[in-house]
Amino acid sequence: MLDPTPLRGGPLAGLSVLDLSWGAAGPMTTMLLADSGADVLRIESPAGDPARDEVAYRVWNRGKRSAVLDLRDDDQRAAFLRLAERSDVLVESFEPGVTERLGIDEATLRRRSPRLVYCSITGYGPDGPDAHRPGYDSLVAARTGLQWEARGYPGTALNRISRAGIPLPDLEVPDLPASRFGQEGPVFLRSMWPSLGAAYLATAGISAALRAREVTGLGEHVQTSLLQGAMAAAGPNWQRVDNADAPGYWMWVTDRRAPEGLFECADGRWVHFWTIRPTLVLDAAVGDELMLDGPRDDMRGGGGVRIGMDADELPILYLFHQELVEAFRKFPSEQWVAFGAARNLGIALVRSPEEAFADQALLDHGCVVEVADPEVGPIRHAGVLLEFAAAPGAVTGPAPRPGEHTHQVLAASAGVGLADGGGQHGQASTPAATRQGAPLRRGPLDGVRVLDLGIGVAGPWGGRVLADLGADVIKVHALHDGYWSTTHLGLGTNWGKRSIALNLKDPAGREVLDRLLATADVVAHNMRPGAAERLGIGYEQLRTRFPGLIYCHTRGFEDGPRSSQPGTDQTANALAGTEYEDGACRLGGPPLWSRVNMGDTGNGYLWAIAVMQALYHRERTGEGQRVGTAIINAALLATSYAYSLADGTPVERPRIDAAQRGLSALHGLYRLADDSWLSIAVLAAPAWSDLCDVLEAAELRDDPRFADFAARRAHDAELRAALEPLFARRTAEEIVPAFDKRDLPCEISSTTYSTQLFDDPDIRARGWIATAHRPGVGRLEQPGVLVDLTVHPGGVSGPPCLAGEHTRPVLAELGYQSDAIDALIASRTVLETAPTP
């Protein structure tokens, strides 16, 4: 049994967190806080959690304590209020209005405890037309269109949103079984992208608010929603521009017609090959043995044909596609993985989550852990996903039984045996914490300077998160980054930053960077291991000179045998299990790489969160440190709904069916008479009778196969077969009002949400859309700041930066005179791009 007031390590040591959340987003948020050292107390209702997933909760609630309190009871609510007065953070996910009725709303609690950071996670926001829509992950994915966008649209979402033509509209698409190009209908995903996005946003907002509290003494109200999480999951792919045909803007990678690099091998296993270097594979597979020796991909264009991402490159990829299919089928997956490692190519085995949990390299690194659960024995699951050199976090124990610590908690709330070290009255109380100042002007990270040397999406996305929350982020571009910065991914990841373009191989360029380092609080990059050291900017090379520096290095994989291999969103999702689960591979389906997923962007959120928690730690201790994470860590968080026994044995858990239509007959998709698709989540036991009434199916209610929950679960396939024709005879116009009248959770799976998003007056009024003008594309719109802070609101401070756009003013700030700046430009040490109005 966990001690009721454990002393923990981690950057959040000494913080006390009350967890009143349910579902997925809130429990994942508080899990991340607990792993970073916070003492998390889960407050559970005597009625239980209607969305409780026993498998997922065993992971998401590890290292927490649990107390059962009835907040409708005056005495128990009073005990809770005493707990709240001594807490630092509260996380809740009640439907809007419930906390007010219970007397535990943000305004009430922060009057009693002004330093409290109160986080609310809702389905669609605290008010507005959708505020009371059911906030289940699958239903939000349906309403926001993610169930359609997971497989993608021809021409990508960018073209649909901007109402632009499809590039290469007459392109003849080859057989693409991995993407199920010809399959009709939406996809019910096992991955919980709206909830995962909301968890990232909530954890980022809380971490930023804690830093601001140390500076100002002020608490905060952090708000986000599963809707905002869905927008975060869509990431840079939801953009609207005037000119989608601008040279270099459009990229084919999320086009439904695009080969994804998924190939079946001779042993029936699949591998994900990304980025695709076709000639290296084809040349090696010519004979009867796969040639491991040969040219390596040096990431600079050598070692075979490299397929670009412009529209004109897609037909070239098609030319190689069938040959690649045949080549991969010649040899087993184990040989292809070894080939990728030998040739420095990204070739990853598509694995189940359970296979990932058995990976010794992940266990050695700690991003997978083994925990002794008192009820089921030793289990393995996602581990510590944020890395802190000076204050490492840990998974401190298994999930508690509901109410396991009720007695100790009630005694402590009454002052009986109250231990030291709890929240504001314990380790978290510092001289800085006693200050009471004005709110920070730019946001909770006002006064923090970040040097962002990240590349691709996984690096720069975290810099954008920090910029949105008020940091001064200087993007350090290479001289050749002009092309990338004008692509939709370059534009999507660099909002609110300033750019200086440097030649870091030139001593004069390194001198410029050295001056920047002297002004920085944070340095972040995702270079291959050893690259930063060769430039003289490795952590050990900087820590003595800049002891307060927060140094973030993020990677594709764990810090282990794969660390030097090319790590991508695709290969990390293959290794961690999302592609396996979303593709129903256990039932023979090919893997699915979702066009809306959080591999690269999830890595960005994770490293931004690590930086903010390290900044909070520095405010308390004055200590800088090295922090990090990896794309595979983000993918492991996405599959954290699963665990395995320590011997690798899977446990029974919710999984999608072979047709990707749902987790069960009562939690899935149904086609209606008008060819629309209805997503339902009829999970509460009393709702079964109401469903039978709506469908006019008394025979189902009386059928002994479906008499109770256990029976319906045992006969799930038969139940779906019985329900499908009942739904097929009704239209959306008929059935949705009938469901809503009886509070049966449902949503139509939208094909238009993203195309209407940018004109939605409620969304725009909330400030969730950022707008700018950029050369080539003209007016550019994209989801903006997706976590709302009341006391220290963030904001998109500027348009996406272009490579070298701010070179001259940044150099001037560093003390360079005009003639010296001209000389640096003339010598190509730096690049200056003309500023854009």
C-alpha positions in Angstrom: 0.0 0.0 0.0 1.3 3.4 -0.9 2.1 5.8 1.9 -0.6 8.5 2.1 1.9 11.3 1.8 4.9 9.9 -0.1 8.0 11.9 -0.7 8.9 11.8 -4.3 11.5 12.9 -6.7 10.9 14.7 -10.0 10.5 18.4 -10.9 7.0 18.6 -9.3 8.1 17.0 -6.0 6.1 18.5 -3.1 3.0 19.5 -5.2 -0.4 18.2 -4.2 -2.9 17.4 -6.9 -6.6 16.5 -6.6 -7.9 14.4 -9.5 -11.6 14.6 -10.0 -11.5 13.6 -13.6 -12.9 10.6 -15.5 -12.5 9.1 -19.0 -9.1 9.4 -20.6 -7.9 13.0 -20.8 -7.9 13.8 -17.1 -6.5 10.6 -15.8 -3.7 10.8 -18.4 -3.0 14.4 -17.4 -2.7 13.5 -13.7 -0.6 10.4 -14.5 2.0 12.7 -16.2 1.9 14.9 -13.1 2.4 12.0 -10.8 5.3 10.6 -12.9 7.0 14.0 -12.5 6.8 13.8 -8.7 3.4 15.3 -7.7 1.3 13.6 -5.0 -1.9 12.9 -6.8 -5.0 12.0 -4.9 -7.9 10.7 -6.9 -11.3 11.6 -5.6 -13.9 9.0 -6.7 -17.6 9.0 -6.5 -19.5 6.4 -4.4 -21.5 5.7 -7.6 -18.3 4.7 -9.5 -17.0 6.0 -12.9 -19.4 5.3 -15.8 -16.5 5.3 -18.2 -14.2 3.3 -16.1 -11.9 1.1 -18.2 -10.3 -1.3 -15.8 -7.3 -2.0 -18.0 -6.6 1.6 -18.9 -7.2 2.9 -15.4 -4.6 0.4 -14.1 -2.1 2.3 -16.2 -3.4 5.9 -16.0 -3.9 5.8 -12.2 -0.5 4.2 -11.3 1.3 6.0 -8.5 -1.8 7.8 -7.3 -3.9 7.6 -4.1 -7.6 7.1 -4.0 -10.4 8.3 -1.8 -14.1 7.9 -2.2 -16.0 11.0 -1.2 -19.7 11.9 -1.8 -19.5 15.6 -2.7 -23.3 15.9 -2.3 -22.9 15.1 1.4 -22.2 18.2 3.5 -19.6 16.7 5.8 -17.7 15.0 3.0 -17.8 18.1 0.8 -16.4 20.1 3.8 -13.6 17.6 4.1 -12.9 17.9 0.4 -12.8 21.7 0.6 -10.3 21.4 3.4 -8.2 19.2 1.1 -8.5 21.7 -1.7 -7.3 24.5 0.5 -4.0 22.6 1.0 -3.6 21.5 -2.7 -1.7 23.1 -5.5 -3.6 21.7 -8.5 -7.1 20.4 -9.1 -8.1 18.6 -12.3 -11.8 18.0 -13.1 -13.8 16.9 -16.1 -17.4 17.4 -15.0 -20.0 18.5 -17.5 -20.3 22.3 -17.4 -22.5 23.5 -14.5 -21.9 20.5 -12.3 -19.1 21.9 -10.2 -21.2 25.0 -9.5 -24.1 22.8 -8.2 -21.7 20.9 -6.0 -20.1 24.1 -4.7 -16.6 23.1 -5.9 -16.3 25.4 -8.9 -13.2 27.3 -9.8 -14.4 30.7 -8.5 -15.4 29.2 -5.1 -12.2 27.2 -4.6 -9.8 30.0 -5.7 -11.5 32.4 -3.3 -10.5 30.0 -0.6 -7.1 29.3 -2.1 -6.0 32.0 -4.5 -2.8 30.1 -5.4 -4.7 27.0 -6.6 -4.2 26.0 -10.3 -7.6 24.7 -11.2 -7.9 22.7 -14.5 -11.2 22.0 -16.3 -11.4 19.5 -19.1 -14.8 19.4 -20.9 -16.1 17.9 -24.1 -16.6 21.2 -26.0 -15.8 24.0 -23.7 -17.5 25.6 -20.7 -20.4 27.2 -22.7 -21.7 27.6 -26.2 -24.0 25.6 -28.4 -22.2 22.2 -27.9 -21.3 22.6 -24.3 -23.6 19.8 -23.2 -23.0 17.4 -26.0 -21.7 14.0 -24.7 -18.0 14.2 -24.1 -16.9 10.7 -25.0 -13.7 10.4 -27.1 -15.2 8.4 -29.9 -18.1 10.8 -30.2 -15.9 13.9 -30.4 -13.8 12.1 -33.0 -17.1 11.5 -34.9 -18.4 15.1 -34.6 -15.1 16.7 -35.6 -14.6 14.4 -38.6 -11.4 12.7 -37.3 -13.0 9.3 -38.1 -13.0 10.2 -41.8 -9.7 12.1 -41.7 -7.8 9.2 -40.1 -7.6 7.6 -43.6 -7.3 10.9 -45.3 -9.0 12.5 -48.3 -7.7 12.6 -51.9 -5.8 15.8 -52.1 -5.4 16.1 -48.3 -7.5 18.0 -45.8 -5.7 21.2 -46.8 -7.4 21.2 -50.2 -10.9 20.5 -48.9 -10.6 23.2 -46.2 -9.3 25.8 -48.7 -11.8 24.6 -51.4 -8.9 24.1 -53.7 -8.5 21.7 -56.5 -6.9 18.3 -56.0 -3.4 18.1 -57.3 -3.0 15.5 -60.1 -6.8 14.8 -60.1 -6.5 12.1 -62.9 -3.7 10.2 -61.1 -4.4 6.5 -61.4 -4.0 5.0 -57.9 -2.3 1.6 -57.6 -3.5 -1.1 -55.2 -2.8 0.3 -51.7 -4.1 -2.3 -49.3 -2.4 -0.7 -46.3 -4.4 2.4 -46.6 -7.6 0.5 -47.7 -8.0 3.2 -50.4 -11.2 1.8 -51.7 -12.9 1.1 -48.3 -16.1 3.1 -47.7 -17.0 4.9 -44.5 -15.3 6.4 -41.5 -12.8 4.5 -39.3 -13.5 3.9 -35.6 -10.1 4.4 -34.1 -8.7 2.6 -31.0 -6.4 5.5 -30.6 -8.0 8.2 -28.5 -6.7 11.3 -30.3 -9.2 13.9 -28.9 -8.5 12.8 -25.3 -4.8 12.5 -26.0 -4.7 16.0 -27.4 -6.7 17.4 -24.4 -4.3 15.6 -22.0 -1.3 17.3 -23.7 -3.0 20.7 -23.6 -4.1 20.3 -20.0 -0.6 19.2 -18.8 1.0 22.0 -20.8 -1.3 24.6 -19.3 -0.9 23.3 -15.7 2.9 23.2 -16.1 3.0 26.8 -17.5 0.7 28.0 -14.8 2.9 26.5 -12.1 5.9 28.4 -13.4 3.9 31.6 -13.5 2.7 31.0 -9.9 6.3 30.8 -8.8 7.0 34.2 -10.4 3.8 36.0 -9.4 2.2 34.1 -6.6 -1.0 33.9 -8.6 -3.1 30.8 -9.2 -4.8 30.1 -12.5 -7.8 28.6 -14.2 -6.7 26.3 -17.0 -9.4 25.2 -19.4 -9.3 22.9 -22.4 -11.6 20.3 -24.0 -11.8 17.2 -26.2 -12.8 19.5 -29.1 -9.5 21.4 -28.6 -7.8 18.1 -28.3 -9.2 17.0 -31.7 -7.9 20.3 -33.2 -4.5 19.6 -31.7 -4.5 16.1 -33.1 -5.2 17.5 -36.6 -2.2 19.7 -36.0 -0.7 21.5 -38.9 -3.0 19.7 -41.4 -6.0 21.9 -40.6 -5.1 25.0 -42.5 -7.0 27.4 -44.8 -5.1 29.5 -47.3 -6.0 31.7 -50.2 -3.6 29.9 -52.5 -3.1 26.2 -51.9 -1.2 26.1 -55.2 1.6 28.2 -54.0 5.0 26.6 -55.0 6.2 24.2 -52.3 3.2 24.6 -50.0 1.4 21.3 -50.7 2.8 18.0 -49.6 1.4 14.6 -50.5 2.2 12.7 -47.2 -1.4 13.0 -45.8 -3.1 12.5 -49.1 -5.3 9.4 -49.0 -3.8 8.4 -52.4 -0.2 8.4 -51.0 1.6 5.1 -50.3 2.4 5.1 -46.6 5.5 2.9 -46.7 3.7 0.0 -45.1 4.8 -3.3 -46.6 4.0 -7.0 -45.9 7.0 -9.3 -45.5 7.5 -13.0 -46.3 6.5 -14.0 -42.8 3.1 -12.1 -43.0 4.4 -9.4 -40.7 4.3 -5.7 -41.7 7.1 -3.1 -41.6 6.9 0.6 -41.9 9.5 2.0 -44.3 9.9 5.8 -43.8 11.2 7.9 -45.4 11.0 5.9 -48.6 14.3 5.3 -50.4 13.2 2.8 -53.1 16.4 2.1 -54.9 18.3 1.1 -51.8 15.7 -1.6 -51.1 15.3 -2.8 -54.7 19.0 -3.1 -55.3 19.4 -5.1 -52.0 16.6 -7.5 -52.8 17.7 -8.5 -56.3 19.1 -11.9 -55.3 18.1 -14.8 -53.1 19.7 -13.1 -50.1 19.0 -9.6 -48.8 22.3 -7.6 -49.0 23.0 -5.9 -45.7 26.2 -4.3 -47.0 25.9 -1.4 -49.3 25.2 2.4 -49.5 23.9 4.0 -46.3 21.3 6.8 -46.2 23.4 9.7 -45.0 20.4 12.1 -44.8 22.1 14.5 -47.2 20.8 13.0 -50.5 23.3 10.2 -50.9 22.6 6.5 -51.1 19.9 6.1 -53.6 16.8 7.9 -54.9 15.1 10.1 -52.4 11.4 10.8 -53.1 10.4 14.4 -52.3 7.0 15.5 -51.0 5.9 17.7 -53.9 2.9 16.7 -56.0 5.0 15.8 -59.0 6.9 13.2 -56.9 3.8 11.1 -56.2 3.7 9.5 -59.7 7.4 8.7 -59.3 6.7 6.9 -56.1 3.9 4.9 -57.8 6.4 3.7 -60.4 8.4 2.0 -57.6 5.4 0.9 -55.5 4.6 -2.5 -56.9 8.3 -3.4 -57.1 8.7 -2.5 -53.5 5.7 -4.6 -52.6 7.3 -7.6 -54.3 10.7 -7.0 -52.8 9.5 -6.8 -49.2 7.5 -10.1 -49.7 10.7 -11.9 -50.6 12.2 -11.8 -47.1 10.9 -12.0 -43.5 10.4 -8.9 -41.4 13.4 -9.7 -39.1 15.7 -9.4 -42.1 14.2 -6.1 -43.2 14.6 -4.6 -39.8 18.2 -5.7 -39.7 18.7 -4.3 -43.2 17.3 -0.9 -42.1 19.6 -0.8 -39.1 22.6 -1.7 -41.3 21.8 0.9 -44.0 20.6 3.7 -41.6 17.1 3.5 -43.0 13.8 3.8 -41.1 12.4 0.3 -41.2 10.3 -0.6 -38.2 8.3 -3.7 -37.4 4.6 -3.1 -36.9 4.0 -4.5 -33.4 1.2 -4.8 -30.9 1.4 -2.8 -27.7 2.2 -6.0 -25.8 5.2 -6.6 -28.1 6.4 -3.0 -27.3 6.1 -3.7 -23.6 8.4 -6.7 -24.0 11.1 -4.6 -25.7 14.1 -4.8 -23.5 15.6 -1.5 -24.9 12.4 0.3 -23.9 12.4 -1.4 -20.4 16.1 -0.5 -19.9 15.4 3.2 -20.8 12.3 3.3 -18.5 9.7 4.5 -21.1 8.2 1.0 -20.5 8.1 -0.1 -16.8 7.2 -3.2 -14.9 5.0 -2.6 -11.9 3.9 -5.1 -9.2 0.1 -4.7 -9.2 -1.4 -6.2 -6.0 -4.4 -7.6 -7.9 -3.0 -9.0 -11.1 0.7 -9.4 -10.4 3.6 -7.9 -12.3 2.5 -5.9 -15.3 4.2 -3.9 -18.0 3.0 -0.7 -19.6 4.1 2.8 -20.7 6.6 4.2 -18.3 8.2 7.6 -17.5 7.9 9.6 -20.7 9.7 12.8 -19.6 13.4 12.8 -18.8 15.0 15.1 -16.2 18.7 14.8 -15.4 18.6 16.8 -12.2 15.2 15.7 -10.9 14.2 12.4 -12.6 10.6 11.3 -12.3 9.4 7.7 -11.6 6.4 5.5 -11.6 6.1 5.1 -7.8 3.6 2.3 -7.5 0.6 0.6 -9.0 -2.9 2.0 -9.3 -4.8 2.1 -6.0 -8.0 0.3 -5.4 -11.0 2.7 -5.4 -11.2 4.2 -1.9 -8.0 2.6 -0.7 -6.8 5.7 1.1 -10.2 7.2 2.1 -9.6 6.8 5.9 -6.1 8.4 5.8 -7.4 11.2 3.6 -10.3 12.0 5.9 -8.1 11.9 8.9 -5.6 14.2 7.3 -8.3 16.6 6.2 -9.4 16.9 9.8 -5.9 17.6 10.9 -5.3 14.1 12.5 -1.9 12.8 11.7 -1.4 15.4 8.9 2.1 14.8 7.4 4.5 17.5 6.3 5.3 17.9 2.6 1.9 18.3 1.2 1.5 21.0 -1.5 1.5 24.7 -0.6 2.4 24.0 3.1 5.2 21.6 2.2 8.1 21.3 -0.2 6.5 23.4 -2.9 6.4 26.5 -0.6 9.5 28.7 -1.3 10.3 32.3 -0.9 9.3 32.9 -4.5 5.9 31.3 -3.8 5.0 34.0 -1.2 5.2 36.8 -3.8 2.0 38.4 -5.0 2.5 40.3 -8.2 0.7 41.5 -11.3 0.0 38.9 -14.0 2.6 38.3 -16.6 1.8 40.3 -19.7 2.7 37.9 -22.5 1.5 34.8 -20.8 2.7 32.3 -18.2 6.2 32.0 -19.9 6.7 35.7 -20.2 10.4 36.5 -19.8 11.6 33.1 -21.0 13.8 32.9 -24.1 14.0 29.7 -26.1 16.4 28.8 -28.9 14.6 26.4 -31.1 17.1 24.4 -33.3 14.5 21.7 -34.1 13.9 20.2 -37.5 10.9 18.6 -39.2 7.7 18.7 -37.1 8.7 16.9 -33.8 11.3 19.6 -33.0 9.6 22.8 -33.9 6.1 21.9 -32.6 7.3 22.1 -29.0 8.7 25.6 -29.7 5.4 26.7 -31.0 3.7 25.4 -27.8 6.1 27.5 -25.8 5.6 30.6 -28.0 1.8 30.3 -27.7 2.3 30.4 -23.9 4.4 33.6 -23.9 8.0 32.6 -24.5 10.2 34.5 -26.8 11.2 31.7 -29.2 14.0 32.3 -31.7 14.0 29.7 -34.4 17.5 29.0 -35.5 17.2 28.0 -39.1 19.9 26.6 -41.5 20.6 28.7 -44.6 18.9 26.1 -46.7 15.6 26.0 -44.7 13.9 28.6 -46.9 12.0 25.8 -48.8 10.9 23.9 -45.7 9.7 27.0 -43.9 7.2 27.7 -46.7 5.6 24.2 -46.8 2.4 23.6 -44.9 4.4 21.8 -42.2 7.0 24.6 -41.9 4.3 27.2 -41.7 2.2 25.1 -39.3 4.9 24.6 -36.7 6.5 28.1 -36.5 3.8 30.5 -35.5 4.8 33.2 -33.1 8.6 32.7 -33.5 11.4 34.9 -34.8 13.9 33.4 -37.2 17.6 33.8 -37.6 19.3 31.7 -40.3 22.9 30.7 -39.5 25.7 28.7 -41.0 26.8 26.8 -37.9 29.7 25.3 -39.8 31.2 28.8 -40.0 33.1 30.0 -36.9 31.4 33.4 -37.3 28.0 31.6 -37.3 28.9 29.8 -34.1 29.9 33.1 -32.6 26.5 34.4 -33.3 25.0 31.3 -31.7 27.3 31.7 -28.8 25.9 35.2 -28.2 22.4 33.9 -28.4 23.2 31.2 -25.9 24.2 33.8 -23.4 20.7 35.3 -23.5 18.8 32.0 -23.5 16.9 30.1 -20.8 16.2 27.1 -23.0 18.0 25.4 -25.9 16.0 22.7 -27.7 16.9 20.5 -30.7 16.2 17.0 -32.1 19.5 16.4 -34.0 20.9 12.9 -34.3 23.1 11.9 -31.3 26.5 13.5 -31.6 25.5 16.2 -34.1 25.1 18.9 -31.4 28.5 17.9 -29.9 30.2 18.3 -33.2 28.8 21.8 -33.4 30.1 22.6 -29.9 26.6 22.9 -28.4 26.2 19.6 -26.6 24.8 19.7 -23.0 28.1 18.8 -21.4 29.8 21.5 -23.4 27.3 24.2 -22.2 26.3 23.3 -18.7 29.4 24.7 -17.0 29.1 28.0 -18.8 25.4 28.3 -18.4 24.4 26.4 -15.2 20.8 27.7 -15.3 20.2 26.5 -18.8 17.4 24.1 -19.6 18.7 22.0 -22.4 16.3 19.8 -24.3 17.3 17.0 -26.6 14.5 15.0 -28.1 14.9 11.9 -30.3 13.0 9.5 -32.4 13.5 6.5 -30.2 14.7 5.6 -26.7 18.3 6.4 -25.7 19.6 3.0 -26.6 20.3 0.8 -29.5 17.9 2.6 -31.9 18.9 6.1 -30.9 21.1 6.7 -33.9 18.6 5.4 -36.4 16.2 7.7 -38.3 13.2 8.1 -36.0 9.9 9.3 -37.5 6.2 9.6 -36.6 5.6 6.5 -38.8 8.3 4.2 -37.4 7.5 5.2 -33.8 3.8 4.5 -34.2 4.7 1.2 -35.8 6.9 0.1 -32.9 4.6 1.3 -30.1 1.4 -0.3 -31.4 -1.0 2.4 -32.7 -0.8 1.2 -36.3 -1.4 -2.4 -35.2 -4.4 -1.5 -33.0 -6.1 1.0 -35.4 -5.7 -1.4 -38.2 -7.2 -4.4 -36.3 -4.1 -6.3 -37.3 -4.8 -9.1 -34.8 -7.8 -10.0 -37.0 -5.8 -10.0 -40.2 -6.2 -6.4 -41.2 -3.3 -4.3 -42.5 -1.9 -1.6 -40.3 -3.3 1.9 -40.3 -1.1 4.9 -40.0 -3.6 7.6 -39.1 -3.5 10.9 -41.0 -4.5 12.5 -37.7 -2.1 11.2 -35.0 0.2 12.6 -32.4 3.6 11.1 -33.0 5.6 14.1 -34.1 3.3 16.7 -32.5 2.9 14.5 -29.4 6.7 14.6 -29.1 6.6 18.3 -29.4 4.0 18.6 -26.6 6.0 16.3 -24.4 9.3 18.2 -24.8 7.5 21.5 -24.2 6.0 20.1 -21.0 9.4 18.9 -19.9 10.9 22.3 -20.4 8.1 24.0 -18.5 8.4 21.6 -15.6 12.1 22.2 -15.6 11.5 26.0 -15.6 9.2 25.5 -12.6 12.0 23.5 -10.9 14.5 26.2 -11.7 12.3 28.9 -10.2 12.3 26.9 -6.9 16.0 25.8 -6.9 17.9 27.9 -9.3 19.1 24.7 -11.0 19.2 24.1 -14.8 19.2 20.7 -16.2 19.0 18.5 -19.3 15.6 17.2 -20.3 14.3 15.1 -23.1 11.7 12.7 -24.6 11.2 10.9 -27.9 8.6 10.3 -30.6 8.2 6.7 -29.4 7.4 8.1 -25.9 4.5 10.0 -27.5 3.4 6.8 -29.3 3.6 4.8 -26.0 1.3 7.4 -24.4 -1.1 6.8 -27.2 -1.2 3.1 -26.4 -1.2 3.6 -22.6 -4.7 2.2 -22.5 -3.1 -1.3 -22.6 -0.8 -3.3 -20.4 0.5 -6.9 -20.5 1.5 -9.3 -17.9 5.2 -9.4 -17.2 5.6 -12.7 -19.2 4.1 -11.0 -22.2 0.6 -12.5 -21.9 -2.0 -10.0 -23.2 -5.0 -9.2 -21.0 -8.5 -8.9 -22.3 -9.2 -5.3 -23.2 -11.4 -3.2 -25.5 -10.3 -3.6 -29.2 -11.9 -2.6 -32.5 -13.4 -5.2 -34.8 -12.1 -6.3 -38.2 -14.2 -3.8 -40.1 -13.0 -0.9 -37.8 -16.6 -0.1 -36.8 -16.3 -0.1 -33.1 -15.2 -1.5 -29.7 -18.5 -3.2 -29.2 -22.0 -3.3 -30.7 -23.0 -0.5 -28.3 -19.9 1.6 -28.8 -19.3 2.0 -32.5 -20.5 3.1 -35.9 -23.7 2.3 -37.9 -24.6 3.2 -41.4 -28.0 4.9 -41.7 -30.6 5.0 -44.5 -29.3 8.3 -45.9 -25.7 6.9 -46.1 -24.5 8.9 -43.1 -22.8 7.2 -40.2 -23.9 7.3 -36.6 -21.4 6.8 -33.8 -23.0 5.7 -30.5 -21.6 5.1 -27.0 -24.5 3.5 -25.1 -22.4 2.5 -22.1 -24.6 3.0 -19.1 -26.6 -0.1 -18.1 -30.0 1.6 -17.9 -29.6 2.9 -21.4 -30.2 -0.5 -23.0 -34.0 -0.3 -22.6 -34.0 3.3 -24.0 -32.1 2.1 -27.0 -34.5 -0.7 -27.7 -37.4 1.9 -27.5 -35.7 4.3 -29.9 -35.2 1.5 -32.4 -38.6 0.0 -31.8 -37.0 -3.3 -31.0 -38.8 -4.9 -28.1 -37.7 -8.3 -29.3 -34.1 -7.3 -28.5 -35.0 -6.2 -25.0 -36.7 -9.5 -24.4 -34.0 -11.6 -26.0 -32.1 -13.6 -23.3 -28.9 -13.2 -25.3 -29.0 -9.5 -24.5 -30.6 -9.6 -21.1 -27.8 -7.9 -19.2 -24.3 -6.4 -19.7 -22.5 -9.7 -19.4 -24.8 -11.4 -21.9 -24.6 -8.6 -24.4 -20.8 -8.7 -24.2 -20.8 -12.5 -24.7 -23.0 -12.2 -27.8 -21.6 -8.9 -29.1 -21.3 -10.0 -32.8 -24.9 -11.3 -32.8 -26.0 -8.0 -31.2 -24.3 -5.9 -33.9 -25.8 -8.1 -36.6 -29.2 -7.5 -35.1 -28.7 -3.7 -34.7 -27.3 -3.0 -38.2 -30.6 -3.4 -40.1 -32.5 -1.4 -37.4 -30.1 1.6 -37.9 -30.1 1.1 -41.7 -33.8 2.0 -42.0 -33.5 5.3 -40.2 -32.0 8.7 -41.3 -29.8 11.0 -39.3 -32.7 13.5 -39.1 -34.9 10.9 -37.5 -32.5 9.1 -35.1 -30.3 11.9 -33.6 -33.3 13.8 -32.0 -34.6 10.5 -30.7 -31.3 9.6 -29.1 -30.9 13.1 -27.7 -34.4 13.1 -26.1 -33.4 10.0 -24.1 -29.8 11.2 -23.4 -28.4 8.4 -25.4 -24.9 9.5 -26.4 -24.4 9.7 -30.2 -23.0 11.9 -33.0 -23.1 11.8 -36.7 -19.6 11.1 -38.1 -19.0 14.4 -39.9 -17.4 14.8 -43.3 -17.6 18.6 -43.2 -16.4 19.7 -39.7 -12.9 20.9 -40.8 -14.3 22.7 -43.8 -16.6 24.7 -41.6 -14.3 25.2 -38.7 -12.7 28.5 -39.8 -16.1 30.2 -40.4 -17.6 29.0 -37.1 -18.5 32.2 -35.1 -18.3 30.5 -31.7 -14.8 29.0 -32.5 -13.5 32.3 -33.7 -15.0 34.2 -30.7 -13.1 31.8 -28.4 -9.8 32.8 -30.1 -9.1 29.3 -31.2 -8.2 30.3 -34.8 -4.9 32.1 -35.7 -4.7 34.3 -38.8 -1.8 35.7 -40.7 -0.6 36.6 -44.2 2.4 34.9 -45.7 4.1 35.2 -49.1 2.7 32.8 -51.7 -0.2 31.4 -49.7 -1.7 34.8 -48.8 -4.1 34.6 -45.9 -3.3 31.7 -43.7 -5.5 30.3 -40.9 -4.9 27.5 -38.5 -6.0 26.4 -35.0 -4.2 28.7 -32.6 -3.8 28.5 -28.8 -5.9 25.6 -27.7 -5.5 25.8 -23.9 -7.2 28.8 -22.2 -5.7 30.4 -19.1 -7.7 33.1 -17.3 -5.0 34.9 -15.3 -2.1 34.6 -17.8 -3.7 34.0 -21.2 -1.3 33.1 -23.9 -1.7 34.1 -27.5 -0.3 33.7 -31.0 2.2 36.6 -31.0 2.9 36.6 -34.7 2.7 34.8 -38.0 4.8 31.7 -38.9 8.4 32.8 -39.3 10.2 32.4 -42.6 13.9 31.3 -42.6 16.0 34.4 -41.8 13.1 36.8 -41.6 14.3 38.3 -38.3 18.1 37.9 -38.8 18.9 41.6 -38.8 16.9 42.7 -35.8 18.1 39.6 -33.7 21.7 40.4 -34.6 21.1 44.0 -33.6 19.8 42.9 -30.2 23.0 40.9 -29.8 25.1 44.0 -30.2 26.1 43.7 -33.9 26.4 47.0 -35.7 24.9 47.6 -39.1 28.2 47.2 -41.0 29.0 44.0 -39.2 25.6 42.6 -40.0 26.1 43.5 -43.7 29.4 41.6 -43.6 27.8 38.5 -42.1 25.1 38.6 -44.8 27.7 39.1 -47.6 29.8 36.2 -46.4 26.8 33.9 -46.2 27.4 33.4 -42.5 23.8 34.4 -42.0 20.8 34.7 -44.3 18.4 37.7 -44.3 15.0 37.2 -45.8 13.2 40.4 -46.5 10.6 41.1 -43.8 7.0 40.7 -44.9 4.3 43.3 -44.0 
